[in-house]
Amino acid sequence: MPRRYQGASWLLALLAFAACQAAQAAAPAPGFVREPLRLDVTLPDGKRATLEALLTRPDQPGRFPLALINHGTPRDPVAIGIAAPENYSDVSLVFAQHGYAAVVVNRRGYGQSSGQPATNGGLCNDKNYADAANAAAADILAAAARLQHEPWVDARQILLVGHSAGGLGSLAAAAASPPGIVGVVNFAGGGGSPQPDTVCQPERLVQTMHALGQKVHVPSLWIYAANDHFFGPQLARQMFDAFVAGGASAEFDAAPGYGTDGHLFIHATAPQLWWPRVASFLEQLHLPTRAVVNLPPPGTLPTPAGLSALGQQAFASYLASFHYEKAFATNRAGRYGVASGRRSQDDANAAAMAFCQQTGATCTVYASGNQLAR
């Protein structure tokens, strides 16, 4: 699920800056290559599409295992059109730090990817989760086939990393047994949650996982936080048990609660909360886990004047995050706005301002990335 849409007016603010959505060079990160991609792909049914993506890899020669990262589906359908692959730049940097070419791919209809969003499985009272999983898998498979030809990819070592609907889609992609796929990391995978702690026809979701378990022949790691308000602990276990009962090899990691909704555990500001869990799994697949590049240090900017304790905490989290397309705005009298995971720095600046000014406050951008705004 995309995050950091704070308040009811975020949509108007973002639409006002739609002109800024043209692809721009990603902000530099020392020791890494970060750049936007446009992937012209052929789908399993022979149709063509162009998928928006973001590459993050070590700035070193050679071929790297591919970590193909796929996103969730927001509850608000309007957010689909403004989704940016940079929303997973924090996850990408952690994989790239450990020697992977990490590529976040927007499925069709998301952000600047061509086409229309594929089916989400239909109405809540008649869900077809298999259709939704296969629709997402089609884009994941097409992206993997395209990226295998890049000179910086080791085509024999492809790891699928999926979050929420992207986790379900990644499992479905692995079920097709494409060449080069060696494992799946499923962060809070599932579908059909229209509101907190509600899932449409959960028994059908469990049945779909069982069917996938009969076809997936590579190992997978399932990570679900205790306070996930999309797929709670009981349903997560039911899905996993059904998947394994189908014959698949998988591990379940019951992560602790995170923030107000553990569904965003993948975006934990401190990646050490989840990376050791993932690294243990990768070692079993004989994939790299040793850091080959140092992550950039967190920002050290002074805290803006006038912030409440909650605002100070928000600013500390802002500085600690690994998003480069981020901004912090304030009116220096307690109001503030935060935006991160945006397609461009201008986008982040504009969104942070809009969030800060929701109640009529006159705000300015205080921090742009990890620098004081000019």
PLY file of the C-alpha trace (Angstrom):
ply
format ascii 1.0
element vertex 374
property float x
property float y
property float z
element edge 373
property int vertex1
property int vertex2
end_header
0.00 0.00 0.00
1.33 3.44 -0.82
1.69 5.58 2.28
2.26 9.14 3.43
-0.99 10.54 2.03
-1.87 12.67 5.05
-5.33 14.22 5.09
-8.36 14.52 2.86
-6.94 17.28 0.64
-3.85 15.38 -0.49
-5.52 14.43 -3.76
-6.22 18.01 -4.78
-2.67 18.99 -3.99
-1.17 16.15 -5.97
-3.42 16.67 -8.96
-2.42 20.33 -8.95
1.15 19.26 -9.52
0.44 16.56 -12.10
2.55 18.48 -14.58
5.60 17.58 -12.50
5.10 13.85 -13.06
7.40 13.61 -16.08
10.31 11.28 -15.40
13.24 13.03 -13.75
16.63 11.83 -12.69
16.42 10.17 -9.28
18.29 11.88 -6.49
21.86 10.61 -6.17
22.86 8.29 -3.34
26.63 7.91 -2.80
27.78 4.45 -3.84
24.54 3.61 -5.66
23.09 3.96 -9.12
19.49 5.21 -8.93
17.62 5.88 -12.11
14.08 5.71 -13.49
13.37 3.10 -16.16
10.72 2.60 -18.79
10.33 -1.10 -19.50
8.78 -2.03 -22.85
7.46 -5.52 -22.12
5.57 -8.32 -23.79
2.84 -9.77 -21.58
2.12 -13.51 -21.39
-0.88 -13.01 -23.72
1.34 -11.34 -26.34
0.15 -7.78 -25.71
2.65 -4.98 -25.25
2.92 -2.51 -22.37
5.30 0.07 -20.97
5.93 -0.20 -17.24
7.37 2.54 -15.06
10.21 1.38 -12.82
13.02 2.56 -10.55
16.46 0.90 -10.50
18.74 0.99 -7.45
22.00 -0.98 -7.52
25.59 -0.71 -6.30
27.70 1.67 -8.36
30.06 -1.16 -9.21
30.77 -3.26 -12.30
29.34 -6.72 -12.76
26.01 -8.52 -12.66
23.85 -8.62 -9.56
20.96 -10.81 -8.43
17.71 -9.08 -9.32
15.33 -8.14 -6.50
12.10 -7.42 -8.36
9.90 -5.42 -5.98
6.16 -5.15 -6.52
3.71 -2.83 -4.80
0.32 -3.17 -3.17
-3.07 -1.82 -4.21
-4.31 1.28 -2.35
-7.79 1.29 -0.90
-8.39 4.65 -2.55
-8.52 3.93 -6.31
-7.54 7.51 -7.18
-4.15 6.88 -5.56
-3.43 4.29 -8.26
-2.94 6.98 -10.89
-0.34 8.88 -8.86
1.55 5.86 -7.51
5.33 6.20 -7.89
7.94 3.41 -7.75
9.95 5.73 -5.48
7.46 4.77 -2.76
9.63 1.67 -2.29
12.98 3.43 -2.61
13.72 2.71 1.05
13.31 -1.04 0.47
15.31 -0.84 -2.75
18.29 0.79 -1.03
18.50 -1.98 1.56
18.58 -4.69 -1.11
21.05 -2.71 -3.22
23.24 -2.20 -0.17
23.60 -5.97 0.02
24.56 -6.49 -3.60
21.26 -6.61 -5.51
19.95 -4.79 -8.52
16.65 -3.74 -6.97
13.93 -2.73 -9.41
10.51 -1.48 -8.30
7.96 -1.91 -11.10
4.58 -0.24 -11.37
1.99 -2.59 -12.79
-0.22 -1.50 -15.69
-2.39 1.50 -14.90
-0.33 2.55 -11.86
1.45 5.87 -12.04
2.93 6.32 -15.50
2.68 2.68 -16.58
0.52 2.21 -19.67
-2.89 0.61 -19.80
-5.58 0.20 -17.19
-5.27 -1.42 -13.76
-5.96 -5.13 -14.00
-8.80 -6.74 -12.11
-8.77 -6.70 -8.32
-10.93 -9.82 -8.22
-14.37 -8.29 -8.60
-17.03 -7.25 -6.14
-16.65 -7.89 -2.43
-19.47 -10.44 -2.39
-18.08 -12.40 -5.33
-14.29 -12.33 -5.17
-12.07 -14.14 -7.65
-8.66 -13.85 -6.03
-7.06 -16.18 -8.57
-7.90 -13.72 -11.34
-6.43 -10.84 -9.34
-3.27 -12.81 -8.54
-2.76 -13.88 -12.15
-3.34 -10.36 -13.47
-0.61 -9.00 -11.20
1.63 -11.95 -12.04
1.40 -11.18 -15.77
3.11 -7.81 -15.25
5.69 -9.25 -12.85
6.58 -12.04 -15.29
6.86 -9.59 -18.18
9.12 -7.29 -16.17
11.34 -10.19 -15.08
11.70 -11.43 -18.66
12.64 -7.93 -19.83
15.13 -7.24 -17.03
16.94 -10.53 -17.50
18.59 -9.00 -20.56
20.11 -6.05 -18.71
23.93 -6.16 -18.43
23.76 -5.56 -14.67
21.39 -8.49 -13.94
22.38 -12.07 -13.13
19.50 -13.75 -14.95
20.01 -16.97 -12.98
19.21 -15.30 -9.64
15.89 -13.45 -9.49
14.17 -12.83 -6.17
10.54 -11.71 -6.19
9.70 -9.28 -3.38
6.04 -8.39 -3.06
4.03 -6.26 -0.68
0.30 -6.75 -0.08
-1.33 -7.36 -3.50
2.21 -7.47 -4.86
2.95 -10.35 -2.49
-0.02 -12.29 -3.80
1.02 -11.46 -7.38
4.63 -12.51 -6.73
3.50 -15.91 -5.46
1.32 -16.30 -8.56
4.27 -15.33 -10.77
6.43 -17.97 -9.09
3.66 -20.51 -9.73
4.33 -20.10 -13.46
7.87 -21.47 -12.89
9.65 -18.83 -15.01
13.39 -19.29 -15.58
15.68 -17.64 -13.07
13.21 -17.22 -10.19
14.82 -18.68 -7.06
12.55 -17.46 -4.26
9.83 -15.11 -3.04
9.72 -12.70 -0.10
6.07 -12.03 0.67
5.48 -8.99 2.87
1.87 -9.04 4.09
0.56 -10.55 0.87
-3.13 -10.78 0.13
-6.04 -8.86 -1.36
-9.60 -7.71 -0.90
-9.36 -5.49 2.21
-11.67 -2.51 1.61
-11.33 -1.14 5.15
-9.30 -1.85 8.29
-9.70 -5.34 9.74
-12.05 -6.39 6.93
-11.38 -8.85 4.08
-13.92 -9.77 1.43
-14.70 -13.49 1.49
-11.48 -14.46 3.29
-12.19 -18.16 2.77
-11.74 -17.62 -0.98
-8.40 -15.93 -0.36
-7.30 -18.93 1.70
-8.43 -21.28 -1.09
-6.41 -19.29 -3.62
-3.30 -19.60 -1.47
-3.84 -23.35 -1.29
-4.06 -23.55 -5.08
-0.88 -21.51 -5.46
0.88 -23.77 -2.97
0.30 -26.66 -5.36
2.20 -24.86 -8.13
4.99 -22.88 -6.45
8.23 -24.87 -6.45
10.64 -22.28 -5.06
10.98 -21.39 -1.37
9.14 -18.37 0.02
9.30 -16.29 3.19
6.07 -14.82 4.56
6.34 -11.80 6.90
3.21 -10.49 8.64
3.20 -8.03 11.54
1.07 -8.61 14.64
-0.97 -5.43 14.11
-1.57 -5.72 10.36
-5.00 -4.17 9.76
-5.31 -5.59 6.26
-4.54 -9.24 6.96
-4.51 -9.94 10.66
-2.51 -12.69 12.37
-5.28 -15.31 12.24
-5.96 -14.89 8.52
-2.24 -14.67 7.75
-1.70 -18.03 9.41
-4.67 -19.56 7.62
-3.30 -18.42 4.26
0.16 -19.72 5.06
-1.07 -23.07 6.35
-3.19 -23.54 3.22
-0.22 -22.63 1.00
2.06 -25.15 2.70
-0.69 -27.79 2.69
-0.64 -27.46 -1.09
2.93 -28.76 -1.04
4.96 -25.52 -1.20
8.13 -24.88 0.80
7.68 -21.76 2.90
8.61 -20.09 6.18
6.36 -17.87 8.29
7.75 -14.95 10.27
5.39 -13.41 12.82
6.83 -9.91 13.04
6.07 -7.65 16.00
3.59 -4.81 15.76
4.80 -1.77 13.86
3.39 1.75 14.15
-0.35 2.09 13.92
-0.65 -0.51 11.13
1.87 -3.31 10.74
0.87 -3.65 7.09
3.59 -1.04 6.53
6.27 -3.10 8.29
8.19 -3.31 5.00
8.67 0.47 5.25
10.08 0.44 8.77
12.39 3.42 9.19
14.93 1.08 10.80
15.45 -1.71 8.22
17.22 -3.81 10.84
13.69 -4.68 11.98
13.15 -6.76 8.85
16.46 -7.25 7.03
17.88 -9.95 9.41
14.68 -11.98 8.87
15.09 -11.68 5.11
18.87 -12.28 5.19
18.44 -15.60 7.01
16.11 -16.73 4.23
18.43 -15.49 1.48
21.35 -17.41 2.95
19.39 -20.61 2.46
19.03 -19.69 -1.22
22.80 -18.99 -1.47
22.05 -15.36 -2.29
24.21 -12.49 -1.03
23.57 -10.97 2.38
26.82 -9.08 3.04
26.77 -5.30 2.72
28.80 -4.12 -0.28
27.85 -0.44 0.00
27.21 1.66 3.09
23.79 3.21 3.41
23.92 6.98 3.49
23.92 8.39 7.02
20.69 9.93 8.27
20.24 13.65 7.99
21.51 15.89 10.78
19.44 19.03 10.27
18.31 21.07 13.28
14.70 20.52 14.30
12.41 23.33 13.09
11.26 25.73 15.79
7.76 25.54 17.18
7.08 21.82 16.66
5.15 19.86 19.27
6.56 16.63 20.67
4.64 14.76 17.96
6.04 17.07 15.29
9.57 16.60 16.59
9.09 12.85 16.41
7.82 13.19 12.84
10.88 15.24 11.88
13.24 12.70 13.48
11.56 9.92 11.48
11.81 12.07 8.36
15.57 12.47 8.78
16.04 8.76 9.48
14.16 7.58 6.38
16.01 6.46 3.26
13.73 8.27 0.86
15.44 10.86 -1.28
12.31 12.25 -2.86
11.06 13.65 0.42
10.31 17.04 1.97
9.31 18.59 5.30
7.31 21.83 5.44
6.39 23.93 8.46
4.88 27.27 9.44
7.29 27.46 12.42
4.30 27.60 14.76
3.47 23.92 15.13
1.96 23.05 11.74
3.97 20.72 9.52
3.62 18.49 6.50
5.68 15.50 5.39
5.89 13.84 1.99
8.18 11.07 0.82
8.41 8.31 -1.75
7.57 10.76 -4.54
8.51 10.63 -8.18
10.56 13.84 -8.03
11.86 16.27 -5.45
9.56 18.98 -6.79
6.64 16.60 -6.26
7.72 15.99 -2.66
8.15 19.71 -1.96
4.71 20.52 -3.33
2.97 17.70 -1.44
4.63 18.59 1.88
3.50 22.18 1.44
-0.05 21.11 0.65
-0.22 18.88 3.74
1.09 21.68 5.95
-1.40 24.21 4.59
-4.52 22.07 4.94
-5.91 24.26 7.73
-5.00 27.54 6.11
-1.55 27.92 7.64
1.10 29.73 5.62
3.95 27.24 5.30
7.34 27.00 3.66
9.48 24.00 2.77
12.01 23.58 5.58
13.89 20.50 4.33
14.18 19.15 0.81
15.72 15.71 0.97
18.37 15.89 3.67
19.21 19.51 2.93
17.76 22.76 4.21
15.49 24.24 1.55
16.84 27.29 -0.22
0 1
1 2
2 3
3 4
4 5
5 6
6 7
7 8
8 9
9 10
10 11
11 12
12 13
13 14
14 15
15 16
16 17
17 18
18 19
19 20
20 21
21 22
22 23
23 24
24 25
25 26
26 27
27 28
28 29
29 30
30 31
31 32
32 33
33 34
34 35
35 36
36 37
37 38
38 39
39 40
40 41
41 42
42 43
43 44
44 45
45 46
46 47
47 48
48 49
49 50
50 51
51 52
52 53
53 54
54 55
55 56
56 57
57 58
58 59
59 60
60 61
61 62
62 63
63 64
64 65
65 66
66 67
67 68
68 69
69 70
70 71
71 72
72 73
73 74
74 75
75 76
76 77
77 78
78 79
79 80
80 81
81 82
82 83
83 84
84 85
85 86
86 87
87 88
88 89
89 90
90 91
91 92
92 93
93 94
94 95
95 96
96 97
97 98
98 99
99 100
100 101
101 102
102 103
103 104
104 105
105 106
106 107
107 108
108 109
109 110
110 111
111 112
112 113
113 114
114 115
115 116
116 117
117 118
118 119
119 120
120 121
121 122
122 123
123 124
124 125
125 126
126 127
127 128
128 129
129 130
130 131
131 132
132 133
133 134
134 135
135 136
136 137
137 138
138 139
139 140
140 141
141 142
142 143
143 144
144 145
145 146
146 147
147 148
148 149
149 150
150 151
151 152
152 153
153 154
154 155
155 156
156 157
157 158
158 159
159 160
160 161
161 162
162 163
163 164
164 165
165 166
166 167
167 168
168 169
169 170
170 171
171 172
172 173
173 174
174 175
175 176
176 177
177 178
178 179
179 180
180 181
181 182
182 183
183 184
184 185
185 186
186 187
187 188
188 189
189 190
190 191
191 192
192 193
193 194
194 195
195 196
196 197
197 198
198 199
199 200
200 201
201 202
202 203
203 204
204 205
205 206
206 207
207 208
208 209
209 210
210 211
211 212
212 213
213 214
214 215
215 216
216 217
217 218
218 219
219 220
220 221
221 222
222 223
223 224
224 225
225 226
226 227
227 228
228 229
229 230
230 231
231 232
232 233
233 234
234 235
235 236
236 237
237 238
238 239
239 240
240 241
241 242
242 243
243 244
244 245
245 246
246 247
247 248
248 249
249 250
250 251
251 252
252 253
253 254
254 255
255 256
256 257
257 258
258 259
259 260
260 261
261 262
262 263
263 264
264 265
265 266
266 267
267 268
268 269
269 270
270 271
271 272
272 273
273 274
274 275
275 276
276 277
277 278
278 279
279 280
280 281
281 282
282 283
283 284
284 285
285 286
286 287
287 288
288 289
289 290
290 291
291 292
292 293
293 294
294 295
295 296
296 297
297 298
298 299
299 300
300 301
301 302
302 303
303 304
304 305
305 306
306 307
307 308
308 309
309 310
310 311
311 312
312 313
313 314
314 315
315 316
316 317
317 318
318 319
319 320
320 321
321 322
322 323
323 324
324 325
325 326
326 327
327 328
328 329
329 330
330 331
331 332
332 333
333 334
334 335
335 336
336 337
337 338
338 339
339 340
340 341
341 342
342 343
343 344
344 345
345 346
346 347
347 348
348 349
349 350
350 351
351 352
352 353
353 354
354 355
355 356
356 357
357 358
358 359
359 360
360 361
361 362
362 363
363 364
364 365
365 366
366 367
367 368
368 369
369 370
370 371
371 372
372 373
